[in-house]
Amino acid sequence: MLIFSKGDHEIFVILFGVFILALLKGLIVFKTNELAITNQRIIGKAGFVSRDTVELKYEKIESLSVAQGVLGRIFGCGTVVVRGTGGTAVSFPYITNPVAFKNKAMEKIG
């Protein structure tokens, strides 16, 4: 029989609160990030209260890469990193089906 002390209960509540905050942060980022492919550029928008927008023309893109961990592969999400000329790297986390996005972008780039 396990008996929890008052200190154990407080630690559980704190850890549960941290878990809920991390889950909410991930959900907000997932719902507010946008990444689009047009016929001339890749457009990325991120942010909930303040909004950051990035536009990269295809001729200025050097590479596209995808980072997915185990959970990202299971749930079909990941981070797309677009590297432009001059060392510019823009990262977009929590993108749904990032491999398909990369493949479609590579088709457009040529």
C-alpha positions as CSV (number, residue, x, y, z in Angstrom):
1,M,0.0,0.0,0.0
2,L,1.4,3.4,-1.1
3,I,0.8,6.4,1.1
4,F,1.6,9.8,-0.3
5,S,2.8,12.5,2.0
6,K,1.7,16.2,1.6
7,G,5.1,17.0,0.0
8,D,4.5,14.3,-2.7
9,H,1.1,15.7,-3.5
10,E,2.5,19.2,-3.9
11,I,5.3,17.9,-6.3
12,F,2.6,16.1,-8.3
13,V,0.5,19.2,-8.6
14,I,3.6,21.3,-9.7
15,L,4.6,18.7,-12.3
16,F,1.1,18.4,-13.6
17,G,0.9,22.1,-13.9
18,V,4.2,22.3,-15.9
19,F,2.9,19.5,-18.2
20,I,-0.4,21.4,-18.9
21,L,1.5,24.6,-19.6
22,A,3.9,22.8,-22.0
23,L,0.9,21.2,-23.7
24,L,-0.9,24.5,-24.1
25,K,2.2,26.2,-25.5
26,G,2.6,23.4,-28.1
27,L,-1.0,23.6,-29.0
28,I,-0.9,27.4,-29.5
29,V,2.2,27.2,-31.6
30,F,0.7,24.3,-33.6
31,K,-2.5,26.3,-34.3
32,T,-0.9,29.7,-35.0
33,N,2.0,28.7,-37.3
34,E,1.3,28.8,-41.0
35,L,3.6,27.8,-43.9
36,A,2.6,28.2,-47.5
37,I,4.1,27.5,-50.9
38,T,3.2,30.0,-53.7
39,N,4.3,30.0,-57.3
40,Q,7.2,32.4,-56.4
41,R,8.1,32.0,-52.8
42,I,7.6,30.2,-49.4
43,I,5.7,32.2,-46.8
44,G,5.8,31.5,-43.1
45,K,3.8,33.2,-40.4
46,A,4.2,32.5,-36.7
47,G,2.9,34.0,-33.5
48,F,-0.3,34.4,-31.5
49,V,-0.3,37.9,-30.0
50,S,2.7,39.2,-32.0
51,R,3.1,38.0,-35.6
52,D,6.3,37.3,-37.4
53,T,6.2,36.8,-41.2
54,V,9.0,35.5,-43.4
55,E,9.0,35.4,-47.2
56,L,11.8,33.6,-49.1
57,K,11.9,33.7,-52.9
58,Y,12.8,30.4,-54.5
59,E,16.0,31.7,-56.1
60,K,17.2,32.8,-52.6
61,I,16.7,29.3,-51.0
62,E,19.7,27.1,-50.6
63,S,18.2,24.2,-48.7
64,L,15.1,22.8,-47.0
65,S,15.4,20.3,-44.1
66,V,13.0,18.5,-41.9
67,A,13.6,17.6,-38.2
68,Q,11.3,15.0,-36.6
69,G,11.7,13.2,-33.4
70,V,10.0,9.9,-32.5
71,L,6.8,11.6,-31.3
72,G,6.8,13.8,-34.4
73,R,7.0,10.8,-36.6
74,I,4.2,9.1,-34.7
75,F,1.9,12.2,-34.8
76,G,2.9,13.4,-38.3
77,C,4.5,16.7,-37.3
78,G,7.9,18.2,-37.3
79,T,10.1,21.2,-37.8
80,V,10.8,22.6,-41.3
81,V,14.1,24.6,-41.6
82,V,14.5,26.8,-44.7
83,R,18.0,28.1,-45.3
84,G,18.4,31.1,-47.6
85,T,21.5,32.7,-49.1
86,G,23.7,34.5,-46.7
87,G,23.3,32.0,-44.0
88,T,19.7,32.9,-43.1
89,A,17.9,30.0,-41.5
90,V,14.2,30.1,-40.6
91,S,12.7,27.4,-38.5
92,F,9.0,26.5,-38.3
93,P,8.1,24.0,-35.6
94,Y,5.0,21.9,-35.2
95,I,4.3,21.7,-39.0
96,T,1.8,19.0,-40.0
97,N,3.3,16.5,-42.5
98,P,6.7,18.3,-43.0
99,V,8.1,15.8,-45.4
100,A,5.2,16.4,-47.9
101,F,5.8,20.1,-47.5
102,K,9.5,19.7,-48.3
103,N,8.8,17.6,-51.3
104,K,6.2,20.0,-52.7
105,A,8.6,23.0,-52.1
106,M,11.5,21.1,-53.8
107,E,9.2,20.5,-56.9
108,K,8.6,24.3,-57.1
109,I,12.2,25.3,-56.6
110,G,13.2,23.1,-59.5
